[in-house]
Every structure is written in structure tokens, then in C-alpha cells.
């Protein structure tokens, strides 16, 4: 009887942990999507600045 009771208790805990874990995974995935978008945007901005820097270098080199 004791072991059965412990198993039932453990099952409830495991189910709660799984449910919470599932929610956390879903939240993490949503955050991951947002982070990916932010990262894309940031790298896009950095690339844009990089292009400007390259143009500046070209203009500074060409007059000579």
C-alpha cells in the first residue's frame, strides 16, 4: 500500500513537472523566435553600417 501511494504521488509530481516543462519550452520557443528576429534586425543594421564604412574607405582611397 505504501509503495502504491508513493508511486501515485510521484506520478502527480511528474505530471506537474512535465506540464510546467512543456509550458516553459513553449515560452522559450516564442522567446527564441523573438530573439531570432531581433538578432536578424541587429545583424542587418550592422551590415548596413559596414557598407557605409566600406564606401567611406573607397572614397578616401580614390582621391589619391
Phi and psi restraints in degrees (value plus and minus 20) as a CYANA .aco file:
   2 UNK   PHI     -80.9   -40.9
   2 UNK   PSI     -67.1   -27.1
   3 UNK   PHI     -83.7   -43.7
   3 UNK   PSI     -60.1   -20.1
   4 UNK   PHI     -80.0   -40.0
   4 UNK   PSI     -63.6   -23.6
   5 UNK   PHI     -81.8   -41.8
   5 UNK   PSI     -64.0   -24.0
   6 UNK   PHI     -83.5   -43.5
   6 UNK   PSI     -60.7   -20.7
   7 UNK   PHI     -84.2   -44.2
   7 UNK   PSI     -62.4   -22.4
   8 UNK   PHI     -81.6   -41.6
   8 UNK   PSI     -64.7   -24.7
   9 UNK   PHI     -81.0   -41.0
   9 UNK   PSI     -65.4   -25.4
  10 UNK   PHI     -82.3   -42.3
  10 UNK   PSI     -61.4   -21.4
  11 UNK   PHI     -80.9   -40.9
  11 UNK   PSI     -62.7   -22.7
  12 UNK   PHI     -81.3   -41.3
  12 UNK   PSI     -65.6   -25.6
  13 UNK   PHI     -81.2   -41.2
  13 UNK   PSI     -64.9   -24.9
  14 UNK   PHI     -81.9   -41.9
  14 UNK   PSI     -63.6   -23.6
  15 UNK   PHI     -81.7   -41.7
  15 UNK   PSI     -62.1   -22.1
  16 UNK   PHI     -83.8   -43.8
  16 UNK   PSI     -65.4   -25.4
  17 UNK   PHI     -81.2   -41.2
  17 UNK   PSI     -63.5   -23.5
  18 UNK   PHI     -83.0   -43.0
  18 UNK   PSI     -64.1   -24.1
  19 UNK   PHI     -82.8   -42.8
  19 UNK   PSI     -66.7   -26.7
  20 UNK   PHI     -84.2   -44.2
  20 UNK   PSI     -63.6   -23.6
  21 UNK   PHI     -79.8   -39.8
  21 UNK   PSI     -62.1   -22.1
  22 UNK   PHI     -81.2   -41.2
  22 UNK   PSI     -64.6   -24.6
  23 UNK   PHI     -82.4   -42.4
  23 UNK   PSI     -63.7   -23.7
  24 UNK   PHI     -82.6   -42.6
  24 UNK   PSI     -60.4   -20.4
  25 UNK   PHI     -83.2   -43.2
  25 UNK   PSI     -62.8   -22.8
  26 UNK   PHI     -82.9   -42.9
  26 UNK   PSI     -63.7   -23.7
  27 UNK   PHI     -83.1   -43.1
  27 UNK   PSI     -63.7   -23.7
  28 UNK   PHI     -81.6   -41.6
  28 UNK   PSI     -59.7   -19.7
  29 UNK   PHI     -84.9   -44.9
  29 UNK   PSI     -62.0   -22.0
  30 UNK   PHI     -83.5   -43.5
  30 UNK   PSI     -63.4   -23.4
  31 UNK   PHI     -83.2   -43.2
  31 UNK   PSI     -58.6   -18.6
  32 UNK   PHI     -80.6   -40.6
  32 UNK   PSI     -62.3   -22.3
  33 UNK   PHI     -81.9   -41.9
  33 UNK   PSI     -66.9   -26.9
  34 UNK   PHI     -81.8   -41.8
  34 UNK   PSI     -65.9   -25.9
  35 UNK   PHI     -81.4   -41.4
  35 UNK   PSI     -59.9   -19.9
  36 UNK   PHI     -83.0   -43.0
  36 UNK   PSI     -61.9   -21.9
  37 UNK   PHI     -83.4   -43.4
  37 UNK   PSI     -65.0   -25.0
  38 UNK   PHI     -82.3   -42.3
  38 UNK   PSI     -63.9   -23.9
  39 UNK   PHI     -82.5   -42.5
  39 UNK   PSI     -63.3   -23.3
  40 UNK   PHI     -79.1   -39.1
  40 UNK   PSI     -66.3   -26.3
  41 UNK   PHI     -81.9   -41.9
  41 UNK   PSI     -64.0   -24.0
  42 UNK   PHI     -84.5   -44.5
  42 UNK   PSI     -65.5   -25.5
  43 UNK   PHI     -85.5   -45.5
  43 UNK   PSI     -55.3   -15.3
  44 UNK   PHI     -82.5   -42.5
  44 UNK   PSI     -64.7   -24.7
  45 UNK   PHI     -84.0   -44.0
  45 UNK   PSI     -62.5   -22.5
  46 UNK   PHI     -82.7   -42.7
  46 UNK   PSI     -62.4   -22.4
  47 UNK   PHI     -82.2   -42.2
  47 UNK   PSI     -60.2   -20.2
  48 UNK   PHI     -80.9   -40.9
  48 UNK   PSI     -63.8   -23.8
  49 UNK   PHI     -84.8   -44.8
  49 UNK   PSI     -58.9   -18.9
  50 UNK   PHI     -80.0   -40.0
  50 UNK   PSI     -60.8   -20.8
  51 UNK   PHI     -82.8   -42.8
  51 UNK   PSI     -64.1   -24.1
  52 UNK   PHI     -80.4   -40.4
  52 UNK   PSI     -62.6   -22.6
  53 UNK   PHI     -81.0   -41.0
  53 UNK   PSI     -62.7   -22.7
  54 UNK   PHI     -81.9   -41.9
  54 UNK   PSI     -63.4   -23.4
  55 UNK   PHI     -81.8   -41.8
  55 UNK   PSI     -62.5   -22.5
  56 UNK   PHI     -80.2   -40.2
  56 UNK   PSI     -63.3   -23.3
  57 UNK   PHI     -81.1   -41.1
  57 UNK   PSI     -65.8   -25.8
  58 UNK   PHI     -80.0   -40.0
  58 UNK   PSI     -66.3   -26.3
  59 UNK   PHI     -86.5   -46.5
  59 UNK   PSI     -54.4   -14.4
  60 UNK   PHI     -93.4   -53.4
  60 UNK   PSI     -48.2    -8.2
  61 UNK   PHI    -101.6   -61.6
  61 UNK   PSI     -60.1   -20.1
  62 UNK   PHI     -82.2   -42.2
  62 UNK   PSI     -61.5   -21.5
  63 UNK   PHI     -77.5   -37.5
  63 UNK   PSI     -51.0   -11.0
